[in-house]
């Protein structure tokens, strides 16, 4: 059967391009000079010609993509004409005949350098159309572009946002990989750069593809409760509007609903349903204040709000006196509103609000007002550069360290002299010592927090004052790596340990030579490579160190070579090798009883669950649910080892799963539950456990079902039992 011919209306597409171009000129609400318009038009003409034969997965002309990326760059991030031109050209050098020299001759060196940075990123990570997923090693290289021109990263974020907005036409396995990568790297990066609106949308879109059912449930609930929510916001806001108007403030007030991703996180963290998430929205008061009156006006408004509504003392957040590391400034308080509902109130000025929404671009706009804010970005980039230069971690360790140090929430602590130091949440006294100076860290023997003696691994809290105690006799210890979270501290400790290990490794090298002579093995690079790989050490020096410290012994090496000799004697039939390769390849087509695989115990998938395969180095192919706790890590960091997988329609096999119950105890409750199970076909119970205390019960049942429909049907029946408040599927069924 031949596919129907798709008729393309070129004239209609031409009019659409013209419409989008006009919208681009208006983007950012800026008045552009004739010269700026001329350059933008020139860049668009170049891009149209370069991409004229290309179309997206949706069938639309490819040129729609760079135009939309340029619009996001200007309208939603707030960048200028140079960035618009670079966004229009961002895929030309990678995908078309255009060269960097062409870009340089047409638009100058600055545009050429930014496009070059974008091209390097595109060659390493997916563009949403071609390659699948970012690799950890490449992320390190992406960060190197920060110090060259921050606009490279900002335009890349605009590119990623548009790809996420238009991902419905891509295959499911690509959607998952790109969505998890976005949640793992790009959304936190947008947040750290102060791009709150973009970060929020990236998170929501990521959830839409990684957990579509949860996303849809929250979206529908938000839609159905919108009118009720709007009425409450108006009721709550009216007294505030009246008092602030009477006091002569120039202000706007608006309600802000929490993002779907944020609500989903709260549901998971607190293990509650949508109806039990009470802080669904916040009220934002935006003041039009003079620069010199900003702090005073915000605190005055806080005073008026708390005169009307009782505040929760533990929920005051003052990011005006001490802004966040990304420059975020705002005053947050949670107050008791009408009908006994807690409501978060955010108080900020127009400048603060624009910085909160558009991050760095807004900083540039306002930097004449707040010169100290420029230092936040410079300090951040400087820390990243040092981390890139000094770190010898493997790529995955680097990403973990990076996320801990640059994406985590912050605490503010003080030196004895009263200077403020920003550290990631979870930082310890030893982290603080290294933050002061590497030598102070190396010689640290303890600390005083608020004049009280604490150990090195004491976890610091915001507002504390720390004094570091040192001794020249002190040297870093290996266990210190367990005491610290900052990249600087880890790097310094590892460097000190490395120097110490080099000295010890000299003895190990001599020991190794004696052993190899005893075994009559000639040492060469091949032999050293085999041994480092077998013992799982990154270098020959590490091997010598382990020999010197008796971690690796003579009989370990002797055993390795004996086993290697025995394996050489065994011949593996070629047919068997081919069969194995064929079976692994069949995972892209589906899963059946002929394929060697294991169901991963971390999420325990059953037929009906959306799954993927992961080719682990030591345990073969393991099957995970796409919403498994480990899915983000696997899909965003090991794209090449993930395999498309789906269930066959085989209902004859029973799979172990678990159900958790919570509710109010009632007479005969357990009997009602077991009766429902006994009436179902093909269900066997493995174990049952219930506890009851003061009228409240908890329990779990481990049983065998054929698929998710079978399980859901059973859970729906349990929910009808009087007294049962909540029924959930257990992720981990090993207990």
N, C-alpha and C positions, 0 to 999 in steps of 0.2 A: 504494500500500500504506500503510494507516494505521499509525502507530506504536502500540506497546502502551501501554495506560494504566498509569501508575505509581501504585501504591497506597501512600499515606503513612499510616503508623501514628502518629497524633498522640499517643496515650497513651504509646507507647514512647519517642517523642522527648521528651515531658515528663519521663519518668523519667530519661532520659539527661541532661537539663539539670540536674535535681535532683542527680544523682550527681556531675556536674562541679562544681556549686556547692559541694557538701560538700568535694570535693577542693580547691577554691579556698580555702576557710576554713582548711584544714590546711596550705596551701602555705607554704613558708619555715619550717616547724616552729615557728611563733610562736603564743603564747597570745593570742588577741584578746579585747578587752573586749566587753561586750554592745553598747556604743555603736558600736564598729568593725564588729561583725557586722551591726548594724542599717543602717549606712551602705552596706556592701557589698551587702546584700540589696536596699536601695532602688535602688542603681545598676543592679543586675542586672534588677530589675523594669522600670526605665525603658528599659534596652537591649532587653529581650525585647519590650516593647510597640513600641518604635521600629522594630525589625527583623523584626516578626512576619510580614510578607509576603515577606521576602527569603530567597533560598537561594543557596548557593555552587555552583560549577561541578560539584561532586561530587553535588549534589542534597541535601546536608545543610542543616539550618536555618542561616542566617547567624550566629545567636547563638552557635553553637559557637566561632566564630572569636574574638570579643572575650573570651569566657570563657577560652579557651586562651591568648590574649595576656596576660590578667591573671595566669593561673597561672605562665607563664614569667617575667613581671615579678617575681612574689613568690618563686617557687621557685628559678629558675635565675639570676636577677640579684640577688635578695635585698632588693628594695624593699618599702616598707610599705603601709599601708592606703590612703593618698592615691593612690599610684601604681596600686593595684588598681582603685580607683574610676575613675581617668582611663583606664585600659586598657579597662575595660568600656564606657566612653562614647566611646572614641576615634574611632569612625566615625559617631556619631549626628548630629553637627552637619553633617558633610559629606554624608551619604546620606539623612537622614530629616528629619522636620518639627521636630525639636528644635533650639532656638536657643541661642546662648551665654548670653543673658539667662536662659533656662530653667535652664541648668546653674548659673549664678551663684546664682539664687534657691533652688535645691534643695541645692547642695553647697558654695557659697561661692566667693570670688574666686580662691583658690589653685588649686582644681580647674578653674575656668573658664579661667584663664590657660594651664594645661598643655594642656587640651583644645583651646584656641584654637591653640596652637603645633602640636599634632598635626594639626589641621584644615588649617593653612597648608601643612604638609608634604604632606599627602594631596592637596591641590589642585595640587601641583607635581610629585609623583612618583607612580609606580604604587602601587596598594594591593594588587597581586597579583591583582585581580579585574577591574579596569576598564582603566586606562591602561596603556601598554606600558613606558615606560622613563624613567629620570631624564634630564634635560637638564643640561648643565654649568652653565648660568647659574643654574638653580634650586638646585644644590648649595651655591652661595655663600649663598643665602638660608637654607637649612637650618641652616648653621653659625651663623647669627645667633641661632638659638634656644638655642645653648649658653650664652650669657651670661645669658639670661633664666631658664632652669631646665634643668639638665642632664638631669632626668627625662624631658623631651620626647624627647631623642635615645635614651635608654635604652628607653623604651616603644616607640619607632619600631623599634629593633633587635629587640625581642621580636615586634613585628608582622611584620617582615621574616622572622624565623626561622620563625614559624608558616606564613607563605605559602610559604616554600621547602620546608617539610616536607610541604605539601599541594599541590604544583604538578603532580602527575602528571595531573590532569584538564584542564590548560590546553593550548591548541594549541602545537605545537612551536615556531613562530616567537616566541611570547610567552615560552615557557620559556627560549629562548636569550637573549633580550634581558634578561630579569629576572635570569637566572643570571650573565651577564657583568657586569651592573650590580652585583650582589652581590659578586662577586670584585673588582671594580674599586674600589668605594667602601665598602660596608657591612662586609665582613670586615676590611679594614684599620682601619676606624673602631672596630670592636669590639675589635680588638687594641690599638689606641692607648688605649682607655678601660680596658684591663686585663681585658676579658672573654674570657679565653683559651678557655673551653669553648664559648662561643657563636661566637667567631671560627673555631674549628676545625670546628664543625659547618656553619657557613655556607660555608666553603671546600670541605668534602667534598660538600655538596649542590650547590654550584656546579659542581664537577667532574663530578658525576653527570649533569648535564644538558648541559654543554658538551663533554665527552669521555666519553660513556657506555661505549664499549668499553674504554678504559683503566681507568675506574672499576671496571667489572665484573671485569676481569682481576685487578686488585689485591685487590679484595674477595674473590674466590674463592681467591686465593693465601693471603691472611691467614687465611681460614677453614680451608683444608686444612692449614696449618702451625701452627694454634693449639695443639694438644695438645703438639707438639714444643717450641713456644716456652714454654708453661707449665712443662714439665718443666725446661727450662734455667733459667728465672727462679727456680724453687724451689731448684735446685741451687746457683745463684749466690748466692741470698739467705741460705741457711742459715748459713754461717759468719758473716755480718754480724749476723744475728739473735742468734746465740749470744754473740758478743763484746759487743754493745750491751746485751744482757740482763745479762750478767755485770758490766758496768760501771754498771748501775743506771739506764739511760736509760728514760724513758717514751716509747714511739714506736710508729708504725705503719710498715709497709713494703709497697709494692705495685709490681707491674710495670705499665708504661704503654706500650701499643703506639703507634707513630707514626700520625698521621692518614693516611688514604688520599691526601689532597691533598699532604701533606708527602712521602710516598713517591714519588708521581708526579713531583713537582718534582725530587727527587733522581735519579730514573731519567732525566729529561730532561737535567738539568744535567750529569750524569756520563756520559750516553749508555750506560746499563747496563740489563739486564733485572731483574725483581723479585728473582731469586735472587742477584743480585750486590749488592743493597743490604744491607749487613751490620748497620747500626745501626737495625734495625726497631723495637726497643723500648728503654726506659730503666727504671731502678729508681729509685723515689722513696722517700726516707726522711723521714717527717714526725714531728717532735719536739714533745712537749707540754712546753714550757719556760716558765719565768717570764720576764716582759719583760726584766728586767735580765740574764738568762743566755742570751738567744737567740744572740747572735753567738758567744759562747764555746762553747756546746753544739754549734753547727753545725761549728765548726772542730775540736772534739774528735772528733766523728763522722767528719769528713773524715780525720783522722789515723788512726783505727782502720780505716777502709775501705782507705786506701792502705798500711796495714801488711799487709793481707790480699792486696791486688791491686796490681800495678804500674801507676801512673798515666802517662798521656801528658802531659808537661809543657806542651805547647802547647795543651792542651784544657781548662785550668782557667779557669772563668768565675766571677768573684767579684762577684755582684750583691747581696751583703749589705753590703759596705763602701760601695759606690756603686750604689744601686738604679737601675733603668731609669726613664726619664721618666714611665712610666705607673704607677710605684710598685712594680713587680715586684722581689721580693727572693728570692734563692735562690743556692745554691752548687752549681755544676756541675763535674763532673770525668769524664773518660773513662778507664776502667781496662781492663787485659787480664784477661779472665775465663778460665774453663776452656775447653779445646778451642781456645785461640788466638783467642777472639772478643773484640772491643772492645765494652764495655758502658758506656753513659752512666749516671752516678749523680747524682741530684739530691737535695740535702740542704736542708731548710727546716723552719721551725716550723709549727705549726697555723695561727697567724695569717698567716704568709707564704703558706701554701697557699690559704687562703680568699681572700686578696687576689689571688693569681694566678688563681684560678678566677672570682671574682665582681667583681674590679676595684673600681670606685668605691664600690659599695654596701658592700663590706667595709671600705674606708677609713673611711667614716662610722662604722661600728660600732666600729672600733679607734682612732679619731682621738685619743682621750684618752691612748692609749699612745704615739702617734707624731705629735706636732703638726707636725713638719717635713714629714710626708707630705702634709698639706693643701695645702702650697705647690705641689706638683707639678701638681695640677689647675688651681689659680688661675693659675700661670705659663703653663700650656698654653693656657688659654682667653684669657688676656691677649694672648699672641702671635697667636692666631687673629684676635682682634678688631682688633689693629693691622694685620694683613695684609689683612683685609676693608676697613678704612677707607682704607689707603694705596694699595692696589693698583689700577692702572688697566689691568691686563692684560685680554686677552679671557678668556672663561670657561674655555676649554681650557687656556690657559697657567696660569690660576689653579689648576686642578685638578692640573696637573703639579707646580707649585710646592708646593701643599698636601701632596701625597703625598710629595714629597721631604723636606719639612720636618717633617711631623707623623706620617707613617707609617713612615719609614725607620728602620733601626737607628741607634743613637747611639754617639758616641765621647765620651770624657771627657778634657778637656785642662785645663791649669793656667795661670793668670796668673803673672807674676813674683812676686806676693805670696802665691801658693799657693792662690788661690780656684779652685774647680772651675767650668768652663763646659761645658754639654751642647750638642753640635752634631750634626747628622745626618752619617752616614757619607758621606765624599766631600767634606766641608767643607775649605776652604783657609785659608791664612794671612790672606787678605783677608776671608773670612767672619768669622774670629775678630776682626779689627780692627773690623768693623761691629757685631759682637756686643758689644764693649766700649762703643762710642759711635759715632754716625753721623759726628761730626767726626773721630774717630780714623781711621775708614775712608776718608773723603774725602781725608785728608792722608797716607795710608799710602804709603811708598816701598819698604818691605821688612819683613822680620821675622827674628828669631833664634829658632830652634827648638833647645832644649837648648844654647843659647849658640852655635849654628852658623848663619851667614847663609843664608837661603833666599829664593827669589823669591815674589812675591805669590800665584802659583797653586800653591804647594806644598801637597800634600794631607796633611792632619794625621792622625796616628795617636793612638789612646787612650794617655793617660799622658804625652804630651809637654808641655813647658812652653814657652810662646810669649811673646816680647817683641816688640812692634810698634814699628817705626821710622817717624817721621813728619817731614814738612816742610811749612811754611806755604805754600810755593810750589806744592805738589802739588795737582792737581785731578783728579776722576774722568775716566776715558777710556772710550770706547765698548767697547773690547776687554775691559774689566774684566767686562762681563756674561758673558763666556766663562770667567772665572776663579772665579765664585762659584756656590753652589747654594742658599744660604738666601734666603728671601723678603725678610728685612730688608735684606740687602746689595743684592739686585736692585732693591728699591724705592728705596733711597737713591741708588744709581747712576743709575737712570732719572730720578729727581727732579732730580738735579744736571745730567744731560744735557738734560733738558727746559728748564731755565732757560737753558742755553747755546744751545739750539736756538731759543728764543724771540728771542734777540738777533739770531742769524743770519737768522732767518725774516723780519725786518723788511726786510733787503736783498732777499730773494727776492720779497717782495710788490711792491716797487717795480719790480723786473725783470719780474714777471708782467704788471703794468699796461702797461708799454711794449710787450711782446710782443702782448698782446691788441689794443692799438690798431693795431699793424702788420697783424694778421690781420682787422681790422674786426669783431671779435666783442665784443658787449656783455656785460660780466660781470654775472651775477646768480646767486642761490643755485642755480638749476638747472644752470648751466654749471659752477659749482664742484663740485656734486655729481657730475656726469658725469666730471670730471677726477680727482677723488679716487678714485672707483670704478675708473676705467680704469687708473690708476697704482698701485692697491692700497695707498693710504695711509689711515690712520684718520681724519685731519682735514685741514682746509684749511691749518692751521699747518704740518703735516708736508709738505704739497705745496710751500708756500713755501720750507721748509728744503731740500727736494730741488732746487728751482730754484736757490736760492742756492749750493748746493754742486755744481751742474752735473750732478747725477744725472738730472734731467729738463731737457731742452733745448728750444729753440724749435721745431726740426724735429720733435721727438716730438709736440708739441701740434698742429702743422700737419698731420702725418700722420694723427693721430687724427680730426681734423675732416674731412679729405678722404675718409677711409674711411667715416666716418659719412654723408657726403653721397652717396657712391656706393651705399651700402646702401639708402638711402631710395629711390633710383631703381629698385631691384629689387623686383618684386612677387612675394610668395609666395602661390601658390594656396591657397585655404582648404581644399580637399580634402586637400592634402599635410599641412597642419598637423593636421587631424583624424586622419589615418592615423598620424602620428608619435605623437600622444597615445594612440591606441588600442594601438599596439605596446608602449609603456611600460606601459600598464595590464595587458597580457597577461602580464607577468612574475609577477603574483600567481597566475596559473593554471598557468604552466609555461614552459619554455624550448623554443623550436624554431628552425628555421633562418630564420624570418621576423623574428626579433627582433634589433635592433642591440645587441650586447653584446660585451664582451671578457672573456676568461679572465684573471684577475689573475696576473701573474708571481710575486707574493710567495708564493703557495701552489700555483699550477698545478693547479686542480681537473680531474678527469676524471669521466666518467659513473660513478655509483655513490657518489661522495663526496656527503656532505650539504653543501648550498651555500645561499648567500643572495646577493641582488643589492644593490649599493650604487650609488646615483646620485651619482657624483662631479661636481663643478662643471665640471671642465675636460675630462674624458675620457669622459663619458657613463656608461652602466651597466657596472659591472665585477662579475664573478662571483668570490666568495671561498668557500673552504671554511669551515665553521662553526668548525673548530679552527685556522684560519689565525692566524699570529702577530699580525695586525692586527685580528682579529675582536673582541676585548674593547674596543679603542679605538673601533671603528666602531659596534658594537651598543650600547655603554653611553653613548656621547656623541652619536650622530647617529641616534637611533631613527627619526625621521621620514623619513630618506633611505634606509633599508634596505627591501628589497623581497623578499617571499617568492618563492623560485625552486625549481624541481625539474626534473630531466632527463626528457625523453621517452624512450620505448623505441626508440631509434634506434642500432643497433649498427654502422652502416656507416661511421662516421667514426673515424679513428685519432687519438689524442692523444699528444703528447710527454710523457714522464715519465722519471724517472731512478731507478736502483737503485744502492745503495752496498754494497760487500762489504768485510768484514774477516775475516782468518783466518790460518791457518798455511799457508805456501807448500808446494805439492806438485807433483810432476812431472805435466804435462799438465792442470793445473787450468784454465787459460784455455780450452783446447780443449774441456773438459767443459762449461764455461759456454756457449760459443758453439754447441756441438752442441745443447744444450737449446733455445736460441733458434731455431736453424734448423729444428728439428722442429715448432715452434709455427706455427700459421697466422696470417696477417695481422700479422706482426711485422716491422718494418724497424728496423735499427740506425742511429742517427744518428752516434754516436761511442762509442768505448770507450777507457778509460784505466786502466792497472794499474801499480802500483809494488811492488817486492819488495826488502826489505832485511833481512838476517840472519834469514831464515826467516819473516818476518812480511810479509803482503801487504795492500794496500789498493787499492781500485779502484772505478770507477763506469762504468755503461753508460747512455747516453741512447738510448731506443727509443720506438716508437710502439705503444700498446695501445688497445683499444676501451673498456674500463671497469675498475673496481676488481676485479671478479671475475677478469677476464683477468690483471690484474697480480698479484693474490694467488696465483693458480694457478702462475704463473711463479716467484714468489718462494719458494713452498713447495718447488718442484722444486730450486731452487738450494740451499736449506737441507739437502737430502739429500746434497749433494756432500761427500765426505770432505775435511776441511781448512777448509771454510767455517764460520766461527764465528758470523758475524752478517750478516743481510741486511736492509736498511732501504730504505724509499722516500725519495727525496730530495724535500725541500720546494721548494727553489729549483732550477729546471732551466735557468736562463739561461746557466750556465757551460759 
